[in-house]
Every structure is written in C-alpha cells, then in structure tokens.
Amino acid sequence: MSKTCLVTGGAGFIGCALSPLLAETFSRVVAFDNLHPQVHPTAERPAALDSRVEFVKGDVTSPEDWDVVLKDFAPDVVIHLAAETGTGQSLMEASRHAHVNVTGTTQMLDALVRHEALPKRIVLTSSRAVYGEGAWKAADGSLVYPGQRSREQLERAEWDFEGLKTLPFNSHTTRPDPTSVYGSTKLAQEHILSSWCLALGVTPVMLRLQNVYGPGQSLSNPYTGIVSLFAQMAKDGKSIPVYEDGEIIRDFVFIDDVANAIFAATLHTQGTREPYDIGSGEATSVAELAQIIADHYGAPAPHITGAYRHGDVRHASCTIEESKQVLEWAPNVMVAEGVRILCNWIDTGKR
C-alpha cells in the first residue's frame, strides 16, 4: 500500500538530511517550506533536498498556503519541523517566534481538519530548550528546580547554582521549565499537538532534540549554532571566544543521527505521552568543543570571555536509553568525529 508523508520546514537543514530516507520509504513526500532568507539566502530549492521530494513553497501560518498543499494530498504521516529557532533571538522577536511556532502549528491542525486529511501520526521535533535549567540535585539528595539565572547573578559571574549539582534531562523525570521564549513556544507546540492528536485519534510522537550540527547547516545564519560558528572562526585563524567560564555543558548531536531518529519515529513507535530525548548521550563543555575545533585547524587557543547571554542555560545534556530502546535507534557519531566531518565539509566549499 502506498504511503505519503508531508514535511513542514522540509527544505531546512534537518529536512534535507531526512529527505533521502523518506523518499526511499514513502511513495510520495512533500516538503512545505517558506525558504526564509535567514536560512535560505537565495530563496531557491536547496540542492540537498532529495530530487524525489516534491517542494511546495508556503508559510505554515497561512491558511491559504495550507489549502494549496492539501488540495489533493492527504498525508499518512506529518513531520512538523517548521519553526523559528534561536534562544537569544526569541527574546528580541518574541511575536515572530510565537506566531510561527504556535500559530503555525494550530493552522496546520485546522487545515488537516478542514480538508478531512487526518494523518495516522504526527512527528514533532521539539527542543531541549523546553527544560530550561532542568533539575539539579542538592547535597541532601533532593531535586531542585532553580529556574532561570537572574541578570544580577550573571553580572556577578555566578554561573552555577551554589550547592547544587546538575543532572541530565530525561523526559520521564525532568519537569519542563523553559527559560526562553523559544523554549516556551516549543513546549506550547507539544501541549497543543498532544491534546489535538489524542482527541482525534492521531498518534503524536515528540522528539526533544539537543544541539544539532553537521554538514548542511546554514553558514550565513548567525543563529544556526556554535559548532559551525566556531569552525569558521578557527578556519580564519582566529581565537574562538568562549562565554562564561567555558564550562557551559551541551550535548552536540550529529545531523545524520537526528535524521535517523526522526525517520525511526515515523515507523517504530506507537507514540506515548512522553517525548523522546534525542542527543548523543555525551555531555561536552563549550571550552572542550572550542579546543577540538581549534586543534583541527591549528588555530590559536580559545579564550574565555566571561560574557553571557540572557536565557541561555548553564547545563544541557540528556539520557537517551528510553529513546534507543523504543525507537530502535542509536547515535553513531560522537562530537570529535562529527566536528571533523563538519570542518571537512566547510573546507570543501560545497554547499
């Protein structure tokens, strides 16, 4: 039996990496994307999007654009990638992030109802940003949710929470507590999608992605992520500036591993009310990342700046055992290898 798949934001970084997997499996794949200039400077269909995938240019916030997409197409699976990203950017452009991430999601759901095109499942790429600072452990073993670091705390260079030890995120045990507008809109997406799907008999599958990087990232987008930004600095022979004291922790997950996780989510799970954490399972400090990249290019040593960004969390990593088991998936590329692959791609100049 033929199956069809609709991918919102399907011409983006993740959508392009995912497209060959989908094209091999589904009889029809449609990528719906507005080609935002922050990601697509030329506003053209990207070469990395598999040629077997149909492309429809349009905006997820527009009912009229949705009517064009769904006029002769009832997808079996929807993969909802379309979103405005960027923690810092969302503080300055809160309305745009809310409009695309929240209203765009509700417009999609309304359109599916309007066209009587309910899919069997919807896969949402959410974000580790929904956790905020997450749970920390006190000396007595109790869990504490310290919330967002205050402006005064950051100005005093008090990067951690005194007397507390950070813990990796886990969707089954860590309470969401976003510290950015972006994280708040992603959590809203989860709640909206879960409520709608469970009411209408559609299977929701939600993936909370850690910091995604790898070949195919937009190198012109200042909000695309620090891995590619650091790589370009080191390639130019510059010393990489590292914020706070360098001990900010992140889980950097390679693009191919993310694409494989999303693909598995379309096939290998019945869905649960709990999202799946998608990362490498490897916690890396930003200082470590910067040194790996500097060493690759023979660039000057990174330098600690003591600067900070409001809304950034101190530690963000996750446990992935449940995701590995249920999705029948596992990451294959750890950060040292992934950085080498990304840098080699940047060096070739092939975009």
C-alpha positions, -999 to 999 in steps of 0.1 A, spaced: 0 0 0 14 34 -9 21 59 19 25 96 18 45 120 40 43 158 45 73 176 60 68 212 72 101 231 71 112 203 48 138 223 29 157 232 60 189 217 75 171 187 91 146 183 63 172 179 36 192 154 57 160 134 63 147 136 27 166 106 12 153 83 39 117 94 34 120 92 -4 131 56 -2 102 46 21 72 67 11 55 67 -23 50 105 -21 69 130 0 60 167 0 83 194 16 64 225 26 88 255 34 88 293 31 125 294 23 131 321 50 160 343 39 178 338 73 182 301 63 179 303 25 197 335 12 189 327 -24 153 316 -18 158 286 -41 150 249 -36 182 236 -19 203 211 -39 205 189 -8 167 182 -9 163 148 -25 151 151 -61 123 127 -55 107 150 -29 80 174 -42 85 210 -30 58 235 -22 67 270 -12 45 284 15 41 296 51 28 274 79 10 304 93 -11 309 62 -44 291 58 -43 298 20 -9 282 17 -22 252 36 -51 249 12 -27 247 -17 -7 219 0 -37 198 10 -59 203 -21 -51 169 -35 -29 154 -7 -39 135 25 -6 126 42 -3 94 62 25 109 83 32 146 90 67 155 102 65 190 117 99 206 115 89 242 107 99 266 135 116 298 143 147 289 164 173 308 184 172 313 222 186 348 221 167 359 190 134 348 205 139 374 233 141 401 208 115 388 183 90 371 206 60 377 184 76 361 154 86 330 173 51 327 188 34 333 155 54 307 136 58 281 163 24 283 180 0 297 154 18 279 126 11 246 145 -26 254 151 -30 265 114 -16 231 104 -41 212 126 -70 233 114 -61 227 78 -59 189 83 -94 190 98 -107 214 71 -95 191 43 -105 159 62 -69 148 59 -61 135 93 -28 116 92 -21 84 111 7 101 131 24 135 135 61 136 145 71 169 161 107 180 165 107 198 198 137 210 217 158 206 248 150 243 254 117 232 270 136 220 301 153 253 309 178 247 336 161 214 344 165 196 377 196 200 399 205 178 430 210 193 464 236 180 489 208 161 507 198 143 475 167 162 469 158 176 435 157 214 430 144 234 400 164 266 403 148 283 373 163 310 352 196 326 362 189 362 370 206 392 355 222 401 388 235 365 392 251 366 357 266 401 363 283 387 394 297 358 372 279 333 394 275 308 366 262 278 386 237 275 414 256 273 447 253 239 465 236 222 435 248 196 410 233 195 375 215 164 362 209 153 326 175 159 312 150 130 310 115 135 296 101 110 321 116 126 352 126 162 344 99 188 346 98 213 317 106 249 329 117 269 299 140 300 303 135 314 268 106 325 246 118 299 221 116 271 247 82 283 258 68 281 223 82 246 217 66 234 249 33 250 237 37 231 205 40 198 225 9 206 245 -12 217 215 -2 187 194 -7 162 222 -42 175 231 -53 176 194 -39 142 185 -53 123 214 -88 138 209 -88 130 172 -72 95 172 -39 106 157 -6 92 171 17 120 184 54 114 185 75 142 200 113 144 199 132 168 221 164 175 202 197 185 217 221 208 198 221 196 162 251 202 140 268 189 109 272 193 71 243 212 55 239 238 83 234 274 71 267 291 75 252 325 69 226 323 97 241 338 129 216 317 150 224 283 134 246 271 163 280 274 178 297 244 162 297 259 127 303 294 140 334 282 159 346 263 129 345 293 107 364 314 132 391 288 136 394 283 99 401 320 96 429 317 121 410 334 150 410 325 186 375 313 195 357 333 222 341 312 249 313 326 271 311 325 309 339 303 322 339 278 294 321 252 315 287 255 298 276 220 290 258 209 259 250 176 241 260 181 204 242 156 183 252 149 147 227 156 119 227 121 105 218 107 139 190 132 142 176 123 108 177 86 117 159 93 149 131 112 132 129 85 105 126 59 132 98 79 149 78 77 117 80 39 118 90 22 151 68 36 178 31 38 187 37 71 204 35 80 241 25 110 261 62 114 270 86 129 244 118 112 234 152 128 242 174 128 211 211 135 217 245 119 215 243 110 252 277 127 255 280 159 276 306 183 263 317 216 277 318 246 252 355 250 261 362 214 251 343 219 218 363 251 211 396 233 217 387 204 195 379 228 166 410 250 172 432 219 172 416 207 139 426 240 122 458 247 142 442 280 153 452 299 184 439 286 217 403 296 226 399 323 251 374 327 280 355 360 277 332 360 308 304 372 285 270 357 287 236 356 270 203 360 289 181 330 285 210 306 280 210 276 304 242 265 321 240 228 316 220 209 289 225 172 283 202 142 283 198 105 289 188 86 257 183 50 270 145 51 266 148 66 231 173 40 220 151 12 232 117 23 219 128 39 186 153 11 179 178 38 172 212 49 185 236 77 177 267 67 158 288 99 156 303 114 187 315 150 188 352 146 179 343 127 147 313 149 140 334 181 142 360 166 118 332 158 93 317 193 96 350 210 92 359 189 61 326 199 46 332 236 53 367 233 38 354 218 5 332 249 0 304 227 -14 270 240 -3 
